[in-house]
Amino acid sequence: AASTSAQMTSLQIDGGGGGGGSGSSGGWRKPKQELKKQESWGLPEGMDSLFPDSYKCPITGDVMKDPVICSDGHTYERAAIARWLRGHSTSPKTNLVLKGKQLIPNHGLRSAIEESVNKAMHEWGMNGRGALAASERAVNNL
C-alpha cells in the first residue's frame, strides 16, 4: 500500500515543460524505472517505437498487453489504469471526473496488438538480430 501511494505520487505529465495541466495533449506517464513490469511484452529496447501510439498505454507509454476501455472512452493497460483508479476519480488523459470505474476489455485492439507484436518479434528475430550479427562479423573481418 505504501509503495502504491508512492507510485501514484510519482506520476507526472509527459511532454511540455514539466508543468501541470489537464494532460490531454501528452497524457500522464510514470517514470521510466517503473515501466515494463507485468503488463509489458518484454520487447527489446527501441522496438516499441515501431508500433503506433494507439497501441501504447497513455499512462505507461508501453505497448499494451491487456487493453481496457475506461469510462472516459480511452484505452489503457489494465494494470496501469487499475493503479490509477485506486487513488483518483478522474481520467488520467483528460483530468475530467469519470462517470464510473468499470473497465471493459478491448478485444479488437488486443488481437491487433498481439498480431503486430508477434509479427515484429518474428521479423526482428529473423532479420534484425541476424542482420546485426552478420554486419558485425563483416566489420570484424575487415
C-alpha positions as CSV (number, residue, x, y, z in Angstrom):
1,A,0.0,0.0,0.0
2,A,2.8,2.4,0.8
3,S,4.6,1.6,-2.5
4,T,1.3,2.1,-4.4
5,S,0.9,5.6,-2.9
6,A,4.5,6.4,-3.7
7,Q,3.9,5.2,-7.3
8,M,0.8,7.3,-7.6
9,T,2.5,10.4,-6.3
10,S,5.4,9.9,-8.8
11,L,3.0,10.2,-11.8
12,Q,3.9,13.2,-14.0
13,I,2.7,15.0,-17.0
14,D,4.7,14.0,-20.1
15,G,5.9,16.4,-22.7
16,G,5.5,20.1,-22.2
17,G,7.9,21.7,-19.8
18,G,7.1,19.7,-16.6
19,G,4.2,21.9,-15.6
20,G,0.7,20.9,-14.6
21,G,-2.4,21.0,-16.8
22,S,-5.1,18.6,-18.0
23,G,-2.7,16.2,-19.6
24,S,-5.0,16.0,-22.7
25,S,-2.1,16.5,-25.1
26,G,0.6,14.3,-23.6
27,G,-1.2,12.1,-21.1
28,W,0.1,11.0,-17.7
29,R,3.2,8.8,-17.6
30,K,5.2,7.0,-15.0
31,P,8.9,7.5,-14.7
32,K,10.9,5.1,-16.8
33,Q,12.2,3.0,-13.9
34,E,8.6,1.9,-13.2
35,L,7.9,0.8,-16.8
36,K,7.9,-2.6,-18.3
37,K,6.7,-4.6,-15.3
38,Q,3.9,-7.3,-15.5
39,E,2.0,-5.6,-18.3
40,S,5.0,-5.4,-20.7
41,W,5.6,-7.6,-23.7
42,G,9.3,-7.6,-22.9
43,L,10.1,-6.0,-26.3
44,P,13.8,-5.3,-27.0
45,E,14.8,-1.7,-26.3
46,G,13.7,0.6,-29.0
47,M,11.3,-1.9,-30.7
48,D,8.2,-0.2,-29.1
49,S,8.9,2.8,-31.5
50,L,7.8,0.5,-34.4
51,F,4.2,0.5,-33.0
52,P,1.6,3.2,-33.4
53,D,0.7,5.3,-30.4
54,S,-2.8,3.8,-30.4
55,Y,-1.1,0.5,-29.3
56,K,0.5,2.2,-26.3
57,C,-0.9,3.0,-22.9
58,P,-1.3,6.7,-22.2
59,I,-0.1,6.1,-18.6
60,T,3.0,3.9,-19.2
61,G,3.9,4.6,-22.8
62,D,4.3,0.9,-23.3
63,V,2.7,-1.3,-25.9
64,M,-0.4,-2.7,-24.2
65,K,-0.8,-6.4,-23.4
66,D,-4.3,-6.2,-21.7
67,P,-6.0,-3.1,-23.1
68,V,-9.3,-2.0,-21.5
69,I,-11.6,0.9,-22.2
70,C,-12.3,3.3,-19.3
71,S,-15.5,5.4,-18.9
72,D,-13.6,8.3,-20.5
73,G,-13.6,6.4,-23.8
74,H,-9.8,6.0,-23.8
75,T,-8.0,2.7,-23.7
76,Y,-5.3,1.9,-21.1
77,E,-3.2,-1.1,-19.9
78,R,-5.4,-2.8,-17.3
79,A,-2.8,-2.8,-14.5
80,A,-1.9,0.8,-15.1
81,I,-5.4,2.2,-15.1
82,A,-6.3,0.0,-12.1
83,R,-3.4,1.5,-10.1
84,W,-4.6,5.0,-11.2
85,L,-8.2,4.4,-10.3
86,R,-7.2,3.3,-6.7
87,G,-6.3,6.9,-6.0
88,H,-8.2,9.0,-8.5
89,S,-11.7,9.6,-9.7
90,T,-10.5,11.5,-12.8
91,S,-9.3,10.5,-16.2
92,P,-5.5,10.3,-16.4
93,K,-5.8,11.5,-20.0
94,T,-8.2,14.4,-19.7
95,N,-8.3,15.0,-15.9
96,L,-12.1,15.1,-16.1
97,V,-14.2,13.3,-13.5
98,L,-15.0,9.8,-14.6
99,K,-18.6,8.6,-14.8
100,G,-17.6,5.2,-13.4
101,K,-14.6,2.9,-12.8
102,Q,-15.8,0.0,-14.8
103,L,-13.2,-1.4,-17.3
104,I,-14.2,-3.1,-20.5
105,P,-11.8,-5.4,-22.3
106,N,-10.8,-4.1,-25.8
107,H,-10.6,-7.4,-27.5
108,G,-10.2,-6.0,-31.0
109,L,-7.3,-3.8,-30.1
110,R,-5.8,-6.7,-28.1
111,S,-5.9,-9.0,-31.1
112,A,-4.4,-6.4,-33.4
113,I,-1.6,-5.6,-30.9
114,E,-0.8,-9.3,-30.4
115,E,-0.7,-10.0,-34.1
116,S,1.6,-7.0,-34.7
117,V,3.9,-7.9,-31.8
118,N,4.2,-11.5,-32.9
119,K,5.0,-10.3,-36.5
120,A,7.5,-7.8,-35.3
121,M,9.2,-10.2,-33.0
122,H,9.5,-12.8,-35.7
123,E,10.8,-10.3,-38.3
124,W,13.2,-8.8,-35.7
125,G,14.4,-12.2,-34.7
126,M,14.9,-13.4,-38.2
127,N,16.2,-10.1,-39.8
128,G,17.2,-7.7,-37.1
129,R,19.4,-9.8,-34.9
130,G,20.6,-11.9,-37.8
131,A,21.4,-8.8,-39.9
132,L,23.2,-7.2,-37.0
133,A,25.3,-10.3,-36.3
134,A,26.2,-10.6,-40.0
135,S,27.2,-6.9,-40.2
136,E,29.3,-7.2,-37.0
137,R,31.0,-10.2,-38.5
138,A,31.7,-8.3,-41.7
139,V,33.1,-5.4,-39.8
140,N,35.3,-7.7,-37.7
141,N,36.6,-9.4,-40.8
142,L,37.9,-6.1,-42.4
